[in-house]
């Protein structure tokens, strides 16, 4: 069979795509590589670097007789969904309806949609069952719930078999710092980077952590069944943050724990009942928290052993073209789901960053910018450069605050005049304006200096 995986270069998508390939299916991937990376998928497949909401996706369905669609492409940052609801809706609603319409038109046999526990909102019911009222509190949760409604209607109106999985907190290798399972990747990056962990409250808050290969297994198994509707995809097990830290301490020495006040709005307990899926599919997760964390730790630890970019010669160092190892820059600094982890490692090593700061040295920043230009030419992915106003690069505390408000694949760096700038990867001028407003709310003045969708520098 031919299987289309949207978001197939991402954290979850790359594992799902691999599972279908291992079972002998032809895999087609649609991804705009805004958070994923093509290096995540090393087996033969058909690739389209395109937004899921693009009308050009129609030609993909026309060219291939697709049997199954697994729709994982999404904007997954809850903060972004609240600050820029248009961007969230563009991807999570327009992208979904485009895929649904094409799937129905071309008689796809099954459509699987990645929903989220965020649809439940704040509720004291434990465990969460599919029949509970949904009261999402974020634009992200609202759009996921609306996505489920669209799937249900497409089943009713166009007889398209749809299955919506409400994911619990998914974790594993290749995960970035955003999304609903990000605490594990954050903790992994910090312990390997020799940094302390931040613990909010007493650490007894719980989550339902599910390993990414269990998610891929459930999706594959369900794709081969007549199963439809809405179901939780989880372990049905609560694990506290304290338990998480205890397991991690057995994998790597901790550098300390910084205790902070409980964050307003945080859910204290969360666990999803998976009995409906278990009864309907005879499925249950295979990986314990300990085994899943061990596998995740091995990946993070191995990713720490990175080659150091070097200049090929003194002559190359003065060239206008960046002579750093471009493959390294693209693979490890741009469009990488572990880029924030890589960043913390480099900051410790002081190889590429100004000492004790999150600011890339000029030659490194130039190489990253060059790679962005090449990505624009090859994949038409926009990028924007912000100029920091009244911000000398030696104000370390302020620079760390700025860095904390950026996405994983955004960077602070020095230009040729050693003035600090921000590179917003995969961001148009419209999206960059929201970042400028976000920084302004935290007392940080910035302006758009250049955006590739405008192709001109702002005076």
N, C-alpha and C positions, 0 to 999 in steps of 0.2 A: 504494500500500500504506500501511497504518497502522503506524507504528514507535513503540514505547515506549522511551524512553531514561530509565533511572533515573539519578539524579545529573546530570540534564541541564543544571542551572544551574552546574555546577562547571567546573573548569579543562578537563578533557578532554571531559566530557559536552557542554558548550556547542558545542565544535567538531564533535563527532559529530552532534549534533542539527542544526546548520547544514548539514552535508554532505548529510544525508538530505533536508532541506527544499529545498536547491538542486537536488537530483535529482528533485524533484516529488512527494515523499512527504508524507503527513500525519504530523505529529510530535506525540506526547503525552509530556509530561515529568512524572516523579515526583521530587520533591526536598524534603528537609526544610530546605533553605537553611542548614544548619549551617556550611558553608564556602563554598558557591556564592552566587551573586547573580542575581536575576531580570533585572537589567540586562544580563547576559551574552547573553541571547537576545532579540533585537529583532524577529524575524520572527513571523508568525502561528503559533500553536500552542495546544494544549490543556494547561493547567497544573493540577497537583495538588500542593499543599504538604502533604506527608504522609510519614511514615516508611515505608520499604519493608517493614518487618516488621509494619505495622499490618494488622489484619483488614479494615479499610475499603478496602484495595486491591482486594478482590474485586469491589466495585461498578464499579471502573474497567474491569476486564476484561469484566464483564457489559455495560457500556454501549458499549464499543468492540470492534469485531472486529479485534483486533490480529494483525498478521502476523509481526512481528519484535520481539523484546525484546533490547535492548542493556543489559546490567546493569553499570553503572559505579558506582552508589551504594555507598559503603564508608566505613568508618573507616580512614584511611590513615596515622595517626601510629603508628610502631612503638613509640615510648616509651609512648604511651597504651595500646597493646595489652598491654604488659608490666605496667604499673601498674594497669590496669583491664581485665583480660581479659573480664569480663562485658560491658562496653560494646562491645569489639571483636567479641565473639561475637554479641551482639544484632544488630548491623548486618551483619556479614560472614557469619554463618551463618543466623540466623533470617530476616534479610532476603532472603538468597539463596534459601533453601528455600521461603519464601512466594512469591517470584516464579516459581520452578520449578514449584511445585504449581499455581499459577494458569495458567501458560503451558501446562502439560500438559492441564489440565482444559478449557481453551478452545481447544485445537488450534492453538497458535501454530506457525508454520512453522519458525522458527529462533530459537534462544536463544544469544546471545553473552555470554560472561562474561569480565570483566577480572580475570585472575590477575596474577601478579607474579614477577619474578626472585627474590624473597625465598624462594620455595619451595625453591630450590637450597641455601640456607644457605652455610656456609663450605666451599668446595671449591677445590682448586688446578687443576681441569680448565679449560683454556682452548682454544677457546671452549666455552660451556655448550650442550649439546645436550639435546633433549627426553628422550632415553633414559637420562640420567644419574640415579643415585639422588638423591632429594630428602631433604635433612636440614635443614629450616628451624630457625632458632635463636630466633625470636620468635613470640609468639602470633599476630601478624599473618601471618607466613609459614605457620604451622601452619593457620590458618583459610583462607588462600588455597588451600593444598594440599587441605584438606578440601573446599573449594568445588569444586575440579576433580573430586574423587571423587563428590560429589553430582551434578554435571552428567553424569558418565559413567553413574551409576546411573539417572538419570532418562531418559537415552537408551535404556538397556537395558530398564528396566521399563515406561516409558510411551511409548517410541518418539518422544521429543522430540529433534529434531536440535539438538545443543549443540556449541559451539565455544569453547574456552578459549584466550585469548591471554595468554601470559606477557610482560608489558610489561617492556622495558628502562627506562632512566632517561628518562622523558618530560619535556620542557621546552617552554616557549613563553609567549606572552602569557596573562595572567590567572592564572598559577601563583602559589600561595602559597609559604610557606617550609617546609612539611612535605611528607612524601612522599619518594620515592626520587630525584627529579631536582632537589630543592630547592636544591642548591648553586648552580645557575645563577641562580635568582631571588634568592637571598641575595646573591650577588655583584652582580647588577644593581642591587638596591636600595642597596647600599653605595657602589658607584662613582658612581651618580647623586646620592646623598646626600652625596658628598664624604668618605666614610669609607674607611679602609684595609681591605684584605682580610686575612682570617686564613687562613694556609696551614699545614695540618697535615703534618708530616713534610717530605720533600723535594719533594713535588708530583708525583712520578712515578706515583702511584696512578692507575689508569685506570677509566673507565666507558664504557658504551655509551649515548651520548646520542642520543635520537630526538626529532625535532621533532613537535609535537602534530598538525599537519595531516597528516603522514605516517601517524600512528596512526589518525586519522579516515578517511583514504583506505583503509587496509587493512581497517578494520572495515566500511566501506560495501561495498567490493569483495567481501569474504568473505560478506556478508549476501546478496549476489545469486548466490552459488554454492552447490553442494551440500557444501562443505567442512565437515567435523566433526572432533572430536578435540581435541588439545592442541598448540599451536604457539607458538614464540617470536615475538615482534613486536619487531624491533630493526633496527639498521643493520649489525650484524655488524662493527663498527669500534670499535677502542679509541682513546680520546682521553684524554690525561693532564690532570690539573688544571693543570699548567704550560702546556699547549697552550691550555686554556680561558682562562687568564689572559692569554696572549699575544694571542689573538683579541679579548678584551674591551679590552685596552689600545689596540687599533687603532680601537675604537669610541668610547672615552671616556678621558680622562686619568685615570690611577690616582693615588690620594692616598697610596699606600704599601702595603707588604705586611708584615703582622705574622706572624712565624714561630712556630709552636707545636709541641710534641711530638706525635708520632704518637698518635692515639687508639686505645686498647685495643679490640680486636674489629673494627676497620675492615677491610674486604676490600681487598686491595692491587690486584688486577686483576679486572676483570669485563667480559666481552663475551659476548653471546648469539648463537649460530649461527642465522641466519634462512634457511638453505638449504631447509629443509622447506617453509616458507611460500612461498619463491620458486619452488620446483618445482611445488607444488600449485596455486598461484594466479597464477603468472607476475607476481608483485608484487615491487617493490623500492622503497626510499625515494627520494624526489625531492630532498630538501633536504640540502645539505651542512651541516656544523656552522657554517661561516662564514655561510651564508645564513640558517640558522635563528636564530643569535645576533643577526644584524643585524635581523631582523624582531622578535625579542623585545625587543631594545634600543629600537627605535622605539616599541614599545608602552609600555615602562616610562618612556621619556623623555617621551612625550606625556602620560602619566598624572601626571607631575610638575607640569604646568601646570594646577593646580586652582584653582577660584574660592575666595576666602577668605570664610568665613562672616562675616556682619556682623549687628549688631543693626539692626532697622528703625527704632527710635526710642529716645529716652531712656526714655520711658514703658514701652516694651516690655522694656527691660533690667531693670526692677523687677518685672515680671510673674511670677506663680508658674508660668506656662507658658513653657517654653523658646522663645525667639523667634529662635533661630538658624535658618538656612536648613535645614529638615528634610530636604529632598531631598538636600542635600549630606551631611548627617550620615549618613543611611541609606545613601547610595550609596558614600560614601568611607570611613566609619569603622566601619560595621557590616556583617557578613556579606559582606565584600569579600575576595577572595583576594589582594588586594595591600595589605591594611590595615597589615601590618607595614612595608611599604615606605613607605606614606603616613605612618606614624608617624615614621619616621626623618627624613623630609623636614620634617615639622612641628617636630620637635625642633630641627632646624637653624635653622628660621625663627623659633622662639620665638613663633609665632602663638598656639598653643593649649596649649602645655606650659610648665610652670615652667622657667625658664632652666636648661639643662644637665641636665634630668631627664626621665624618661619619665612624669611625672605631669601629667594633664590639669588645666587650671584649672577652678575650680568651675563656671563657667557652661557650659563645654564639656562637662564631665562630666554636668551636669544635663541637657543636651540629649541626650546619648547614652543616659542612663537613661530619658528620656521616650520615645525611639525604641524602646528595648527593651520598654517597657510597651505601646506600640502594636503591636509585633510579637507580643507575648503575646496581646493581644486579637484580632488578625487571624489569626495562624497557629498560636496555642497553642504557641509555642516558649518554653520555660522559660529563666529567667536567675536568677543568684544573686549576691548582694553579700557579699563578705568584708570583715571589719574587720581591719586590720593592728594588732596589739598592740605597744605600746612602739616605734613606728616613726615618729618625726617626719619630715616631708616634706623636711627639709634633709639627710638622710643619703643622699647621692646614690649612693654606691657600693652600698649595700644595696638601694636602689630599683632600680638597673640589674640587680642580680642577680635580684631578684624578677621583673622584666620578662622576663628571659631564660628563666624557667621557665613563662611563660604562653603560651597559644595565640595565634594571630594576631588573633582577634577578642575578646580579653580586654584590659581596660584598668585602669590605676591612675589614680585621680583623687581630687580633694578634694571632700568634701561641704560643706554650708553652714557647718560649724564649722571647715573647713579641716583635717579629720582625713583621712588617706589611707585609701582603700578600694580594693577590687578588684572590677570588674564581670566576671563570668564569663558570657559570652553563650552561649545555647543549652546551658545546663547546669542539670541538676536538683540537688537537695540531695545526692543520692547521689553524683553525679559530682563535685560541689564538694568533698565530703569527701575524695576522692582528691587533689584539688589541695591541700587543707589539709595532708594527710599528706606530700605531696611537699615543700611549703614547710618543714614541720617538720623533715624530714630534712636540710634545708640551714640549720637554725638560725633559721628565720623563723616567728614565732608569728602565727597568724591564726585567726579563727573565723567561722562563718557568721552573718551579721547578718540576712539576709533571703533567702528562696528563693521564687520564684513558684509552685512546686509545693506549697508549704506555706501560702502566702498569709498568713504572719504573721511578724512580726519577732521574732528571738530576743533575750531579755533578756541 
